Amino acid sequence: MPEGPEIRLAADRIAKVLVGRTVVDVEFGLPALKCFENRLAGNTVTAVDTRGKAMLTRFDNGLTVYSHNQLYGRWFTTRRPALPKTGRQLRLALHTSTRSALLYSASDISVLTSKQLKEHPLLRKLGPDILDPGLTSKLIAERLRESRFINRSLGSLYLDQGFLAGHVVTVAYSLLHTTPKPVVEHDGNTFELHPVDPKANRHRKRPARQPNPQPAASGEAGRCTRRSALTVRRSSSGGLLL
């Protein structure tokens, strides 16, 4: 199932194609939504937002297309009139004069008014999305002061989608891909830590263990390791292991 970061990346791609542009043609693959094609066509997309794994494509006439990729949904962007080579079923097509945003295989799609968005059974339970560029430390501080969140442990808030929408996977992904890599200094040497692809080492033989090994360092593209006497500290805060 696509996770929050993947949906955010897809939303960013779609926003580059649609935001600020008029959608000249709309196609729904679900019969129940066909009635909205003419109501959306001819309007401008104002934003493409995410709330957890849900995507919200907002139009200037007040309507929003809610979509959830579930297990198999996938977004494509193309230049008109090209279409992706896929055996998937087209569920939603949004065409500008030059580009297309296409959603395949998803079945959880609806067109909602502003009032219906607030009443949506999933969205009304979610807090602000942690990957929303508009999320600020001030907003988070204000939510911490709300009666339903105040005096709760950090660990419980971290897992509460009502506080901030997004999963632990989203936080880990964000830390790995949007922040500088951690740096370790030891014996006058500096090492930058990088994630290692486990598949790259699948067939690599472990070296024979030597008695009383001396401190040694080995490095290669995307990897750096060092064996030495290092002190590791374990601490926790609010139920979370740090």
C-alpha atoms as a printed R data frame, in Angstrom:
    type eleno elety resid chain resno       x       y       z
1   ATOM     1    CA   MET     A     1   0.000   0.000   0.000
2   ATOM     2    CA   PRO     A     2   1.359   3.464  -0.882
3   ATOM     3    CA   GLU     A     3   2.419   5.313   2.272
4   ATOM     4    CA   GLY     A     4   2.165   8.990   3.147
5   ATOM     5    CA   PRO     A     5   5.496  10.018   1.558
6   ATOM     6    CA   GLU     A     6   4.620   8.341  -1.735
7   ATOM     7    CA   ILE     A     7   1.241  10.089  -1.834
8   ATOM     8    CA   ARG     A     8   2.913  13.423  -1.039
9   ATOM     9    CA   LEU     A     9   5.392  12.919  -3.876
10  ATOM    10    CA   ALA     A    10   2.552  12.017  -6.246
11  ATOM    11    CA   ALA     A    11   0.636  15.129  -5.131
12  ATOM    12    CA   ASP     A    12   3.678  17.296  -5.863
13  ATOM    13    CA   ARG     A    13   3.935  15.835  -9.385
14  ATOM    14    CA   ILE     A    14   0.237  16.390 -10.034
15  ATOM    15    CA   ALA     A    15   0.381  19.924  -8.655
16  ATOM    16    CA   LYS     A    16   3.071  20.843 -11.192
17  ATOM    17    CA   VAL     A    17   0.730  19.699 -13.968
18  ATOM    18    CA   LEU     A    18  -2.605  21.041 -12.705
19  ATOM    19    CA   VAL     A    19  -2.345  23.856 -10.147
20  ATOM    20    CA   GLY     A    20  -3.159  27.256 -11.634
21  ATOM    21    CA   ARG     A    21  -4.383  25.674 -14.868
22  ATOM    22    CA   THR     A    22  -7.855  25.104 -16.259
23  ATOM    23    CA   VAL     A    23  -8.995  21.502 -16.539
24  ATOM    24    CA   VAL     A    24 -10.618  21.348 -19.963
25  ATOM    25    CA   ASP     A    25 -11.768  17.737 -19.806
26  ATOM    26    CA   VAL     A    26 -12.635  15.363 -16.932
27  ATOM    27    CA   GLU     A    27 -13.258  11.614 -17.138
28  ATOM    28    CA   PHE     A    28 -14.430   9.372 -14.294
29  ATOM    29    CA   GLY     A    29 -14.187   5.607 -14.627
30  ATOM    30    CA   LEU     A    30 -16.773   5.049 -11.903
31  ATOM    31    CA   PRO     A    31 -20.367   5.413 -13.206
32  ATOM    32    CA   ALA     A    32 -21.611   7.079  -9.997
33  ATOM    33    CA   LEU     A    33 -19.238  10.011 -10.574
34  ATOM    34    CA   LYS     A    34 -19.988  10.652 -14.251
35  ATOM    35    CA   CYS     A    35 -22.408  13.421 -13.265
36  ATOM    36    CA   PHE     A    36 -19.491  15.510 -11.968
37  ATOM    37    CA   GLU     A    37 -17.514  15.581 -15.212
38  ATOM    38    CA   ASN     A    38 -19.257  18.692 -16.590
39  ATOM    39    CA   ARG     A    39 -19.278  20.386 -13.164
40  ATOM    40    CA   LEU     A    40 -15.491  20.142 -12.896
41  ATOM    41    CA   ALA     A    41 -14.532  20.743 -16.523
42  ATOM    42    CA   GLY     A    42 -13.722  24.372 -17.275
43  ATOM    43    CA   ASN     A    43 -12.588  25.106 -13.707
44  ATOM    44    CA   THR     A    44  -9.104  25.793 -12.357
45  ATOM    45    CA   VAL     A    45  -7.249  23.577  -9.880
46  ATOM    46    CA   THR     A    46  -6.187  25.710  -6.912
47  ATOM    47    CA   ALA     A    47  -4.288  23.121  -4.839
48  ATOM    48    CA   VAL     A    48  -3.389  19.460  -4.479
49  ATOM    49    CA   ASP     A    49  -3.162  18.539  -0.786
50  ATOM    50    CA   THR     A    50  -2.658  15.334   1.178
51  ATOM    51    CA   ARG     A    51  -4.076  14.146   4.487
52  ATOM    52    CA   GLY     A    52  -2.283  10.957   5.440
53  ATOM    53    CA   LYS     A    53  -2.821   8.639   2.467
54  ATOM    54    CA   ALA     A    54  -5.716  10.651   1.020
55  ATOM    55    CA   MET     A    55  -5.249  13.191  -1.777
56  ATOM    56    CA   LEU     A    56  -7.419  16.281  -2.204
57  ATOM    57    CA   THR     A    57  -7.546  17.988  -5.609
58  ATOM    58    CA   ARG     A    58  -9.235  21.359  -5.060
59  ATOM    59    CA   PHE     A    59 -11.086  23.365  -7.731
60  ATOM    60    CA   ASP     A    60 -11.962  27.061  -7.756
61  ATOM    61    CA   ASN     A    61 -15.704  26.312  -7.874
62  ATOM    62    CA   GLY     A    62 -15.565  24.939  -4.307
63  ATOM    63    CA   LEU     A    63 -15.532  21.249  -5.213
64  ATOM    64    CA   THR     A    64 -12.731  18.873  -4.193
65  ATOM    65    CA   VAL     A    65 -11.891  15.458  -5.596
66  ATOM    66    CA   TYR     A    66 -11.056  13.100  -2.726
67  ATOM    67    CA   SER     A    67  -9.053  10.024  -3.683
68  ATOM    68    CA   HIS     A    68  -7.406   7.222  -1.733
69  ATOM    69    CA   ASN     A    69  -5.048   4.901  -3.601
70  ATOM    70    CA   GLN     A    70  -5.754   1.960  -1.273
71  ATOM    71    CA   LEU     A    71  -3.620  -1.059  -2.265
72  ATOM    72    CA   TYR     A    72  -3.265  -0.699  -6.012
73  ATOM    73    CA   GLY     A    73  -4.052   2.880  -7.011
74  ATOM    74    CA   ARG     A    74  -1.409   4.769  -8.956
75  ATOM    75    CA   TRP     A    75  -1.135   8.273 -10.417
76  ATOM    76    CA   PHE     A    76   0.515   9.059 -13.754
77  ATOM    77    CA   THR     A    77   1.235  12.397 -15.432
78  ATOM    78    CA   THR     A    78   1.681  12.649 -19.207
79  ATOM    79    CA   ARG     A    79   1.753  15.114 -22.069
80  ATOM    80    CA   ARG     A    80  -1.417  15.029 -24.117
81  ATOM    81    CA   PRO     A    81  -2.476  12.967 -25.951
82  ATOM    82    CA   ALA     A    82  -0.081  10.269 -24.678
83  ATOM    83    CA   LEU     A    83  -1.325   7.651 -22.217
84  ATOM    84    CA   PRO     A    84   0.794   5.310 -20.055
85  ATOM    85    CA   LYS     A    85   1.247   1.728 -21.184
86  ATOM    86    CA   THR     A    86  -0.548  -0.146 -18.445
87  ATOM    87    CA   GLY     A    87  -3.180  -2.816 -18.046
88  ATOM    88    CA   ARG     A    88  -4.765  -0.932 -15.128
89  ATOM    89    CA   GLN     A    89  -8.283   0.498 -15.244
90  ATOM    90    CA   LEU     A    90  -8.557   4.260 -15.588
91  ATOM    91    CA   ARG     A    91 -10.552   5.728 -12.691
92  ATOM    92    CA   LEU     A    92  -9.973   9.464 -13.106
93  ATOM    93    CA   ALA     A    93  -8.482  11.631 -15.838
94  ATOM    94    CA   LEU     A    94  -7.919  15.380 -15.461
95  ATOM    95    CA   HIS     A    95  -6.791  17.023 -18.704
96  ATOM    96    CA   THR     A    96  -5.462  20.529 -19.238
97  ATOM    97    CA   SER     A    97  -4.786  21.782 -22.756
98  ATOM    98    CA   THR     A    98  -1.301  20.223 -22.720
99  ATOM    99    CA   ARG     A    99  -0.982  17.774 -19.796
100 ATOM   100    CA   SER     A   100  -2.923  14.985 -18.091
101 ATOM   101    CA   ALA     A   101  -3.098  13.640 -14.531
102 ATOM   102    CA   LEU     A   102  -4.396  10.065 -14.524
103 ATOM   103    CA   LEU     A   103  -5.439   7.859 -11.618
104 ATOM   104    CA   TYR     A   104  -5.591   4.111 -12.241
105 ATOM   105    CA   SER     A   105  -6.975   1.191 -10.203
106 ATOM   106    CA   ALA     A   106  -8.207   3.181  -7.179
107 ATOM   107    CA   SER     A   107 -11.869   2.816  -6.249
108 ATOM   108    CA   ASP     A   108 -12.185   5.165  -3.254
109 ATOM   109    CA   ILE     A   109 -12.958   8.420  -5.080
110 ATOM   110    CA   SER     A   110 -15.570  11.079  -4.382
111 ATOM   111    CA   VAL     A   111 -16.366  14.699  -5.205
112 ATOM   112    CA   LEU     A   112 -17.103  16.788  -2.119
113 ATOM   113    CA   THR     A   113 -18.136  20.293  -1.130
114 ATOM   114    CA   SER     A   114 -16.301  22.174   1.624
115 ATOM   115    CA   LYS     A   115 -18.969  21.124   4.133
116 ATOM   116    CA   GLN     A   116 -18.773  17.485   3.070
117 ATOM   117    CA   LEU     A   117 -14.984  17.546   3.459
118 ATOM   118    CA   LYS     A   118 -15.352  18.536   7.117
119 ATOM   119    CA   GLU     A   119 -17.851  15.723   7.658
120 ATOM   120    CA   HIS     A   120 -15.905  13.027   5.807
121 ATOM   121    CA   PRO     A   121 -15.578  10.008   8.169
122 ATOM   122    CA   LEU     A   122 -11.814   9.622   7.579
123 ATOM   123    CA   LEU     A   123 -10.724  13.236   7.180
124 ATOM   124    CA   ARG     A   124 -12.522  14.535  10.265
125 ATOM   125    CA   LYS     A   125 -10.461  12.142  12.423
126 ATOM   126    CA   LEU     A   126  -7.116  13.308  11.042
127 ATOM   127    CA   GLY     A   127  -4.947  16.153  12.223
128 ATOM   128    CA   PRO     A   128  -2.775  18.305   9.917
129 ATOM   129    CA   ASP     A   129  -0.533  16.295   7.621
130 ATOM   130    CA   ILE     A   130   3.070  16.200   8.820
131 ATOM   131    CA   LEU     A   131   4.309  16.624   5.216
132 ATOM   132    CA   ASP     A   132   2.121  19.676   4.591
133 ATOM   133    CA   PRO     A   133   4.452  22.597   3.729
134 ATOM   134    CA   GLY     A   134   2.035  24.877   5.598
135 ATOM   135    CA   LEU     A   135   2.478  23.034   8.911
136 ATOM   136    CA   THR     A   136   4.413  25.216  11.361
137 ATOM   137    CA   SER     A   137   5.837  24.794  14.849
138 ATOM   138    CA   LYS     A   138   3.351  27.433  16.040
139 ATOM   139    CA   LEU     A   139   0.412  25.314  14.855
140 ATOM   140    CA   ILE     A   140   1.833  22.215  16.526
141 ATOM   141    CA   ALA     A   141   2.312  24.159  19.778
142 ATOM   142    CA   GLU     A   142  -1.302  25.342  19.624
143 ATOM   143    CA   ARG     A   143  -2.534  21.764  19.181
144 ATOM   144    CA   LEU     A   144  -0.458  20.629  22.163
145 ATOM   145    CA   ARG     A   145  -2.438  23.087  24.301
146 ATOM   146    CA   GLU     A   146  -5.817  21.673  23.242
147 ATOM   147    CA   SER     A   147  -7.669  19.781  25.979
148 ATOM   148    CA   ARG     A   148  -7.629  16.473  24.069
149 ATOM   149    CA   PHE     A   149  -3.819  16.546  23.688
150 ATOM   150    CA   ILE     A   150  -2.493  18.390  26.750
151 ATOM   151    CA   ASN     A   151  -0.579  16.368  29.360
152 ATOM   152    CA   ARG     A   152  -0.350  13.338  27.082
153 ATOM   153    CA   SER     A   153   2.946  11.509  26.578
154 ATOM   154    CA   LEU     A   154   5.007  12.166  23.468
155 ATOM   155    CA   GLY     A   155   4.772   8.494  22.527
156 ATOM   156    CA   SER     A   156   0.968   8.462  22.470
157 ATOM   157    CA   LEU     A   157   0.782  11.728  20.498
158 ATOM   158    CA   TYR     A   158   3.321  10.424  18.011
159 ATOM   159    CA   LEU     A   159   0.994   7.526  17.141
160 ATOM   160    CA   ASP     A   160  -2.235   9.557  17.236
161 ATOM   161    CA   GLN     A   161  -3.403  10.389  13.707
162 ATOM   162    CA   GLY     A   162  -5.794  12.909  15.229
163 ATOM   163    CA   PHE     A   163  -2.851  14.964  16.467
164 ATOM   164    CA   LEU     A   164  -0.808  14.893  13.270
165 ATOM   165    CA   ALA     A   165  -1.723  12.811  10.236
166 ATOM   166    CA   GLY     A   166   1.103  10.560   9.125
167 ATOM   167    CA   HIS     A   167   2.714   7.322  10.206
168 ATOM   168    CA   VAL     A   168   6.070   6.414  11.721
169 ATOM   169    CA   VAL     A   169   7.106   5.349   8.211
170 ATOM   170    CA   THR     A   170   6.499   8.913   7.022
171 ATOM   171    CA   VAL     A   171   8.747  10.383   9.705
172 ATOM   172    CA   ALA     A   172  11.542   7.906   8.989
173 ATOM   173    CA   TYR     A   173  11.283   8.562   5.238
174 ATOM   174    CA   SER     A   174  11.345  12.317   5.775
175 ATOM   175    CA   LEU     A   175  14.406  12.140   8.035
176 ATOM   176    CA   LEU     A   176  16.313   9.978   5.574
177 ATOM   177    CA   HIS     A   177  15.497  11.994   2.459
178 ATOM   178    CA   THR     A   178  15.072  15.624   3.521
179 ATOM   179    CA   THR     A   179  17.627  16.212   6.297
180 ATOM   180    CA   PRO     A   180  21.429  16.143   6.337
181 ATOM   181    CA   LYS     A   181  22.916  12.735   7.080
182 ATOM   182    CA   PRO     A   182  24.158  12.235  10.639
183 ATOM   183    CA   VAL     A   183  27.881  12.688  11.183
184 ATOM   184    CA   VAL     A   184  30.021  10.687  13.617
185 ATOM   185    CA   GLU     A   185  33.415  11.901  14.800
186 ATOM   186    CA   HIS     A   186  35.938   9.488  16.306
187 ATOM   187    CA   ASP     A   187  39.722   9.635  16.804
188 ATOM   188    CA   GLY     A   188  39.965  12.762  14.684
189 ATOM   189    CA   ASN     A   189  38.065  11.172  11.763
190 ATOM   190    CA   THR     A   190  34.638  12.235  10.513
191 ATOM   191    CA   PHE     A   191  32.189   9.755   8.992
192 ATOM   192    CA   GLU     A   192  28.879  10.587   7.289
193 ATOM   193    CA   LEU     A   193  26.212   7.929   7.785
194 ATOM   194    CA   HIS     A   194  24.127   6.774   4.808
195 ATOM   195    CA   PRO     A   195  21.287   4.259   4.511
196 ATOM   196    CA   VAL     A   196  22.454   0.940   3.074
197 ATOM   197    CA   ASP     A   197  20.413  -1.105   0.617
198 ATOM   198    CA   PRO     A   198  20.115  -4.581   2.194
199 ATOM   199    CA   LYS     A   199  19.888  -6.165  -1.261
200 ATOM   200    CA   ALA     A   200  23.373  -4.883  -2.089
201 ATOM   201    CA   ASN     A   201  24.868  -7.091   0.626
202 ATOM   202    CA   ARG     A   202  22.632 -10.138   0.123
203 ATOM   203    CA   HIS     A   203  25.367 -12.273  -1.478
204 ATOM   204    CA   ARG     A   204  28.347 -10.726   0.241
205 ATOM   205    CA   LYS     A   205  30.330 -13.095   2.440
206 ATOM   206    CA   ARG     A   206  31.113 -11.984   5.968
207 ATOM   207    CA   PRO     A   207  34.849 -11.686   6.658
208 ATOM   208    CA   ALA     A   208  36.327 -14.151   9.108
209 ATOM   209    CA   ARG     A   209  36.234 -12.762  12.624
210 ATOM   210    CA   GLN     A   210  39.659 -11.846  13.945
211 ATOM   211    CA   PRO     A   211  40.529 -12.087  17.652
212 ATOM   212    CA   ASN     A   212  40.913  -8.694  19.353
213 ATOM   213    CA   PRO     A   213  40.399  -6.643  16.189
214 ATOM   214    CA   GLN     A   214  42.142  -3.309  15.961
215 ATOM   215    CA   PRO     A   215  40.115  -0.219  15.120
216 ATOM   216    CA   ALA     A   216  39.634  -0.216  11.362
217 ATOM   217    CA   ALA     A   217  37.514   1.692   8.864
218 ATOM   218    CA   SER     A   218  36.152   0.640   5.494
219 ATOM   219    CA   GLY     A   219  34.197   2.751   3.055
220 ATOM   220    CA   GLU     A   220  32.431   2.498  -0.312
221 ATOM   221    CA   ALA     A   221  29.721   4.363  -2.214
222 ATOM   222    CA   GLY     A   222  26.798   4.990   0.111
223 ATOM   223    CA   ARG     A   223  28.365   3.126   3.017
224 ATOM   224    CA   CYS     A   224  30.847   3.748   5.798
225 ATOM   225    CA   THR     A   225  31.556   1.520   8.771
226 ATOM   226    CA   ARG     A   226  34.054   1.567  11.586
227 ATOM   227    CA   ARG     A   227  34.830  -0.993  14.269
228 ATOM   228    CA   SER     A   228  36.114   0.488  17.459
229 ATOM   229    CA   ALA     A   229  35.327   0.989  21.124
230 ATOM   230    CA   LEU     A   230  32.396   3.412  21.011
231 ATOM   231    CA   THR     A   231  30.002   4.350  23.768
232 ATOM   232    CA   VAL     A   232  26.301   3.923  22.950
233 ATOM   233    CA   ARG     A   233  23.723   5.720  25.053
234 ATOM   234    CA   ARG     A   234  20.106   4.570  25.253
235 ATOM   235    CA   SER     A   235  17.432   7.026  26.310
236 ATOM   236    CA   SER     A   236  13.692   7.487  25.925
237 ATOM   237    CA   SER     A   237  11.178  10.292  26.090
238 ATOM   238    CA   GLY     A   238   7.425   9.944  26.453
239 ATOM   239    CA   GLY     A   239   7.600   6.237  25.734
240 ATOM   240    CA   LEU     A   240   9.731   6.638  22.598
241 ATOM   241    CA   LEU     A   241  13.172   5.106  22.291
242 ATOM   242    CA   LEU     A   242  15.707   7.723  21.192
